């Protein structure tokens, strides 16, 4: 009897450099190489290569979910790639969905700042001090999440142009009220 594989999740955060560009484009790092997460695991460079190649060969894309809920896709990832730092992603938030519109507002306000990967471990080895060195992962999805597991990897959001305009107007009002 073969054991069923569970989908695992890793959370990223502060140094991801995730940015909200314009009204609906986000980009940044979903995973950072070489950093030990709160579960004691560390993703190694090259861990996503085989999975990304297999997805490209099948003309499939990595999914983007709200809080790992498969019933709530909210982003289309246009680009997912590995570089020397980690797993970099760029995509469009589907603001036509309720959750997508909420996500843009929450990111812009700084209330939502985490990314998390959903994957299956293909190859790993135990490392000193506990945890695993994850050397090959089957990437399924990248989610926006409230609580990231990788303490050094939180979203750094940029406001949308509309939000910036509202904030400038409010600041002007406050300056005016202060001056009277």
Long-range contacts (C-beta under 8 A, 24 or more apart in sequence): 5-120, 6-120, 7-118, 7-119, 7-120, 7-140, 8-118, 8-119, 8-120, 8-121, 9-68, 9-116, 9-117, 9-118, 9-119, 9-143, 9-149, 10-37, 10-39, 10-41, 10-43, 10-116, 10-117, 10-119, 10-149, 10-150, 11-37, 11-114, 11-115, 11-116, 11-117, 11-145, 11-147, 11-148, 11-149, 11-150, 11-153, 12-86, 12-114, 12-115, 12-116, 12-117, 12-148, 12-149, 12-150, 12-153, 13-113, 13-114, 13-115, 13-148, 13-150, 13-151, 13-152, 13-153, 13-154, 13-155, 14-113, 14-151, 14-152, 14-153, 14-154, 14-155, 14-156, 15-152, 15-153, 15-154, 16-115, 16-153, 16-154, 16-155, 16-156, 17-156, 18-107, 18-113, 18-115, 18-155, 18-156, 18-157, 19-156, 19-157, 19-158, 20-93, 20-104, 20-107, 20-108, 20-157, 20-158, 20-159, 20-160, 21-158, 22-160, 22-161, 23-95, 23-104, 23-160, 23-161, 23-162, 24-92, 24-93, 24-94, 24-95, 24-100, 24-104, 25-90, 25-91, 25-92, 25-93, 26-75, 26-89, 26-90, 26-91, 26-93, 26-107, 27-79, 27-88, 27-89, 27-90, 27-91, 28-88, 28-89, 28-115, 28-155, 28-156, 29-85, 29-86, 29-87, 29-88, 29-89, 29-115, 29-153, 30-80, 30-86, 30-87, 30-88, 30-89, 30-115, 30-116, 30-117, 30-142, 31-86, 31-87, 31-115, 31-117, 31-150, 31-153, 32-85, 32-86, 32-150, 32-152, 32-153, 33-84, 33-85, 33-86, 35-150, 35-152, 35-153, 36-131, 37-149, 37-150, 37-151, 38-149, 38-150, 38-151, 39-131, 39-149, 40-129, 40-130, 40-131, 40-132, 41-124, 41-131, 41-132, 41-133, 41-134, 42-127, 42-131, 42-132, 42-133, 42-134, 43-86, 43-87, 43-134, 43-137, 44-133, 44-134, 44-135, 45-82, 45-84, 46-82, 46-135, 46-136, 47-82, 47-134, 47-135, 47-136, 47-137, 48-82, 48-87, 48-137, 48-139, 49-82, 50-122, 50-136, 51-119, 51-122, 51-136, 51-137, 51-138, 51-139, 52-80, 52-81, 52-82, 52-139, 55-139, 62-89, 62-139, 62-140, 62-141, 62-142, 63-140, 63-141, 63-142, 64-91, 64-141, 64-142, 64-143, 64-144, 65-118, 65-141, 65-142, 65-143, 65-144, 66-99, 66-103, 66-143, 66-144, 67-143, 67-144, 67-145, 67-146, 68-116, 68-118, 68-141, 68-143, 68-145, 70-141, 72-97, 72-99, 73-97, 74-99, 74-100, 74-103, 74-144, 75-100, 75-103, 75-144, 77-142, 80-139, 80-142, 87-117, 87-139, 87-142, 89-115, 89-142, 103-144, 104-160, 107-144, 107-155, 107-157, 108-157, 108-158, 108-159, 108-160, 108-163, 109-163, 110-157, 112-144, 112-145, 112-146, 112-155, 113-148, 113-154, 113-155, 113-156, 113-157, 114-144, 114-145, 114-146, 114-147, 114-148, 114-153, 114-154, 114-155, 115-142, 115-143, 115-144, 115-145, 115-148, 115-153, 115-155, 116-142, 116-143, 116-145, 116-148, 116-149, 117-141, 117-142, 117-143, 118-142, 118-143
